[in-house]
């Protein structure tokens, strides 16, 4: 891993884990010292994060972690709903191939819930849906979907922290999605995927 990649993963990982909150200002010098590299690769990493909408760059100073606006929140969830409903329909013929990976993600979510590990729970939640989108077979849409989920994680940062009932309900919904994938109809599965995203949207846009 290059120094620039190392800085990129360090900053992005902190943002997605909720350790670095929106509106936090990160200086190049501070980051360089934390990671143990020079400022140049830090600057390169911040440029990449700015292109992804994660930060707003201030040349030779640092970057401000971007705070999502109400409009961005609405648009991110609208785009996610469109992709996931499309993917649920497209991957139906390959559902048997996707099922083992989905079971593994559910096991991770269940273990994280017992440990009250929000970061691991969120990562497994995201990975569960990525399995479905990837199974639809369009690499361009899969890449766009991953970017949307990055922004969604920032938007809902802290929402699950300490909210075990919500995590429990989320796990229950994911189990139902897998049940329908394995023993329901295509229409039932697609409808359940749409309702699941609608529920997540209602929590984000009304908070």
C-alpha positions in Angstrom: 0.0 0.0 0.0 1.4 3.4 -1.0 1.6 6.3 1.5 -1.3 8.0 -0.3 -3.4 4.9 -0.1 -2.6 4.5 3.6 -3.7 8.1 4.3 -6.8 7.6 2.2 -7.8 4.4 4.1 -7.0 6.1 7.5 -9.2 9.1 6.9 -12.0 7.3 5.1 -12.1 4.5 7.7 -12.4 7.1 10.5 -15.3 8.8 8.8 -17.2 5.6 8.0 -16.6 4.3 11.5 -18.1 7.4 13.0 -14.8 8.3 14.8 -14.4 11.4 12.6 -17.7 13.3 12.5 -19.1 15.7 9.9 -17.8 19.3 10.2 -14.5 18.1 11.7 -11.5 19.9 10.4 -8.5 17.7 9.6 -5.1 19.4 9.1 -2.5 18.0 6.8 0.2 18.2 9.5 -2.0 16.4 12.0 -2.8 13.6 9.7 0.8 13.2 8.5 1.9 12.9 12.1 -0.8 10.4 13.0 0.0 8.1 10.0 3.7 8.6 10.0 4.1 10.0 6.5 4.8 13.3 4.8 2.2 15.9 3.9 2.3 15.2 0.1 0.6 11.8 0.2 -1.9 13.2 2.7 -2.8 15.9 0.3 -3.2 13.3 -2.5 -5.5 11.3 -0.3 -7.6 14.3 0.6 -8.0 15.1 -3.1 -9.4 11.6 -3.6 -11.8 12.0 -0.7 -13.0 15.4 -2.0 -13.8 13.8 -5.4 -16.0 11.3 -3.5 -17.8 14.1 -1.7 -16.4 13.0 1.7 -14.4 16.2 2.5 -14.1 19.8 1.4 -10.4 20.6 0.7 -8.7 23.8 1.8 -5.3 23.9 0.0 -2.2 23.7 2.2 -4.3 23.6 5.3 -6.4 20.5 5.4 -10.0 19.4 4.9 -13.4 19.7 6.4 -15.5 16.5 6.7 -18.6 17.1 4.6 -21.9 17.3 6.4 -24.8 15.8 4.4 -27.6 18.2 3.6 -31.3 17.3 3.7 -31.3 17.2 -0.1 -28.3 14.9 -0.3 -29.9 12.6 2.3 -33.1 12.3 0.2 -31.3 11.8 -3.1 -28.9 9.2 -1.7 -31.7 7.1 -0.4 -33.8 7.5 -3.6 -30.8 6.3 -5.6 -30.2 3.4 -3.3 -33.9 2.4 -3.5 -33.8 2.4 -7.3 -30.6 0.3 -7.4 -31.6 -2.2 -4.8 -35.1 -2.9 -6.3 -33.5 -3.3 -9.7 -30.8 -5.6 -8.3 -33.4 -7.7 -6.4 -35.2 -8.5 -9.6 -32.0 -9.0 -11.7 -30.3 -11.4 -9.3 -33.3 -13.7 -8.7 -32.0 -16.3 -11.2 -28.7 -16.4 -9.3 -30.2 -16.5 -5.8 -28.9 -19.9 -4.9 -25.3 -18.8 -5.6 -25.7 -15.7 -3.4 -27.4 -17.4 -0.5 -24.2 -18.7 1.3 -22.7 -15.2 1.4 -25.9 -13.7 2.7 -26.1 -16.3 5.5 -22.5 -15.4 6.4 -23.4 -11.7 6.6 -26.4 -12.5 8.8 -24.2 -14.5 11.2 -21.9 -11.5 11.4 -24.8 -9.1 12.1 -26.1 -11.5 14.8 -22.8 -11.7 16.6 -22.2 -8.0 16.4 -25.7 -7.4 17.9 -24.9 -9.6 20.9 -21.6 -7.7 21.4 -23.2 -4.3 20.8 -20.6 -3.7 18.1 -22.2 -1.1 16.0 -19.3 -0.7 13.5 -19.2 -4.4 12.7 -23.0 -4.6 12.5 -23.1 -1.7 10.1 -20.3 -3.2 7.9 -22.1 -6.6 7.8 -25.4 -4.9 7.0 -23.8 -3.0 4.1 -22.1 -6.2 2.8 -25.4 -8.1 2.9 -26.9 -5.7 0.4 -23.7 -5.5 -1.7 -24.0 -9.3 -2.2 -27.4 -8.7 -3.7 -26.3 -5.9 -5.9 -23.2 -7.7 -7.1 -25.2 -10.7 -8.0 -27.2 -8.6 -10.4 -24.1 -8.6 -12.6 -23.5 -5.0 -13.5 -20.1 -3.8 -12.3 -20.8 -0.1 -13.1 -23.9 -0.1 -10.9 -22.1 -2.0 -8.2 -19.4 0.7 -8.0 -21.9 3.5 -7.9 -23.8 1.6 -5.2 -20.7 1.3 -3.0 -20.3 5.1 -3.2 -23.9 5.6 -2.2 -23.5 3.4 0.8 -20.4 5.3 1.9 -22.4 8.5 1.9 -25.3 6.8 3.7 -23.1 5.6 6.5 -22.0 9.2 7.0 -25.6 10.4 6.9 -26.8 8.0 9.6 -23.6 8.1 11.7 -24.5 7.5 15.3 -28.1 6.5 14.6 -27.6 2.9 15.6 -25.2 3.6 18.4 -26.8 2.5 21.7 -30.1 1.7 19.9 -30.3 -2.0 20.3 -34.0 -2.2 19.4 -33.4 -0.7 16.0 -30.5 -3.0 15.4 -32.7 -6.0 16.4 -35.4 -4.9 14.0 -32.8 -4.4 11.2 -31.5 -8.0 11.8 -35.1 -9.3 11.7 -35.7 -7.6 8.4 -32.6 -9.0 6.8 -33.5 -12.5 8.0 -36.9 -12.1 6.3 -35.2 -10.9 3.1 -33.1 -14.1 3.0 -36.2 -16.3 3.9 -38.1 -14.8 0.9 -35.0 -15.2 -1.4 -34.9 -18.9 -0.5 -38.5 -19.9 -0.2 -40.7 -16.9 -1.4 -41.5 -15.6 -4.8 -39.6 -13.1 -6.8 -42.4 -10.5 -6.4 -42.3 -10.9 -2.6 -38.6 -10.6 -2.5 -38.5 -7.4 -4.6 -41.3 -5.9 -2.6 -39.5 -6.7 0.7 -36.3 -5.1 -0.5 -38.2 -2.0 -1.5 -39.9 -1.8 1.9 -36.7 -2.4 3.8 -35.0 0.6 2.1 -38.2 2.7 2.6 -37.9 2.0 6.3 -34.3 3.1 6.4 -35.2 6.2 4.4 -37.9 7.1 6.9 -35.4 7.0 9.8 -32.8 9.1 7.9 -35.0 11.9 6.5 -37.1 12.4 9.7 -34.3 12.4 12.3 
